[in-house]
Amino acid sequence: MIERVPFDLKAYVRGSETKPCFICGLVNNDPACFHHRIFEDDETIIFLSKYPTLPGYCLVSPREHREDLARDISTDEYLRLQEKVHILSRALKRVFDAERIYVLSLGSQQANSHLHFHVVPLPSGVPLEKQQYHALMGEHGVLQIPDDQMAELARQIAETYDTERIAS
């Protein structure tokens, strides 16, 4: 497994509180908001996290800026979004031979308010004490994966995602 490096959480929080929405920036092709894309259509964008704690750490989000899961999207929109989360989960399971797929909706009205789901493959063999929240927390460090390797991961995940989507 790739070793984690320290993550400057305070700087990340300051940036999140003061910068424009990074997901909207990504959707609008702002180079400052670049992330490796896995899939996108008229409603949804799926991309790799810039600060992964595990290889294959992805985010799934509506393209349109929505903030409140309970109030800002219809049941049909939610179900379409979750279908993509499910397809991505199957793709990640195949690409990473994952023991488990973690799915969480995180963010805050104070920062990173654009609704998004974290979809993260847990590799087989991770000791129990390093699973679950421990595995996801940036406070325990993040992976420094070179850009060319991130691009290759995105390509592999996207290819498998397409295969899974077609099979659905």
N, C-alpha and C positions, 0 to 999 in steps of 0.2 A: 504494500500500500504506500502511496505517496505521503511523505511527511508533511504535517501542517506547519505553517509559519505564523508568527503572531499577527493579529489583526487589530488595527487601530480603531476600536469601536467608537471612541469619542469623536474622532475625525469623521467617521462614517455617519454618525448621528447628526453632527453639525451640518454636514453636507446634505443629508436627507431633509433637514429642517429648512435649509436655505435655498436649495436648488429647485428648479422646476421638476415636475413629475418625470421620472426617468422612463417610465413605460410609454407615456405620451411622446417623449422625445424619441424613443426607439421606433414607435409606430410612424413618426414623422421623419425618420431617417436622419436625425440629428447625430452627427459623428461623435459628439461628446457622450452620447447615450448608447454607443455601440454595444451590442451583445450578439453572440453567435445564435442565429435563428435556426429553429428546428422545423417549424411549420407555421403557416399563417393563411388565413382566409379572410373573408369580409368581416367576420365577428371576433376572431380569436388570434392571438399570437402566442407562440411557444418558443422559449429561448433558454440558453444556458445561463446560469448565474455567473456573475463576474466574481463572486466571492464564495466559491463552492467549499463546503466542508467535506463533501464526498464526490468522487467522480460521477458525472452524469446528472448533477444537481440542476434541475430545470424549474422554470416558472411558466405558468399558464395563466393568461389574462385576457379579459375582453379587450378588444382594440379601443373601443370607446371608453372614455374616462368614466368609470363607475366606482363608487366608493363603498356603498352599503349593500352587503349581500342580501339582507332581508328586505330592503326597500328599493334598491336601484335597478334590479333586474327581475324580469318576469320568471315564473316557474319554467316556461319553455326555454328561455335563454339560459337559465341555470342548468337545466338538463342537457342542453347542447354543449355547454362548457364542460360539464362533468363527463360527458361521453368522450371528449377529447382528453380529459385527465385519465380516464380509464384506458383509452387506446395508448396513450403515452406510458402508462404504468406497465402495460403488456410489453411495449417496445423496450423499456428500460430493463424489465425483468430478463428479456432475451439478450440484450446487448451486454449486460453486466452480470448475468447469472445471479441476480440479487436474491438475498434471503427474504427481504421484505421491501415493500415500497411505502415510503412515508408520504402522506399527503396532508398539508396544513394550509389554512388561509391565515396569513399574517399581514401585518401592516398596522397603520394607526392613522387616526384623523390628524395627528400632529406631523406625520411624515410617512412617505410611501403609502399614501391614502388610496391609490389606484388599486382596485380589487385584484388580487392575484393569489394563485395557489402554488405552493412549493411542492414539487413532486420529486422525491429523492430516493434513489436506489441504495439500500443498505447491502454492502457486499457480504457474502457468506464468510463466516469465520471471525467476525468482529466480536470481541468479548462482550458479554452482557453489560458490564459496567461502562462500556463505551458506545452503547447503542442508544436508541431513542433520542431524547432531547440532547444528551451529551454529544451525539453524533452530528447534530444540526447546529449547535451553538458556535457562532463565530468567536466567542470568548475563549474557546479551546483552540483557536487558530483556523486558518483557511488554507486551502491548497493553492500553490503557485504552479498552475499548469500553463506551460508555454502556449502562445497564441496558435502556433501550428498544430499542436496537439488538441487544443480546444476546437479548432476548425475541423479536425478529423473526427473528434467525438461528436460534434454537431452533425457531420455528414453521416456517420454510422447510425446515430439515433434517428435522424430524419429518414434515412432509407428504411430502417426497420419500422418506424412509425407509419410510413406509407404502405408497407406490406401489411401491417396490422389493420390499418384503416380500410384497405381494400378488402381484407378478409372479413371485416365486420358485417 
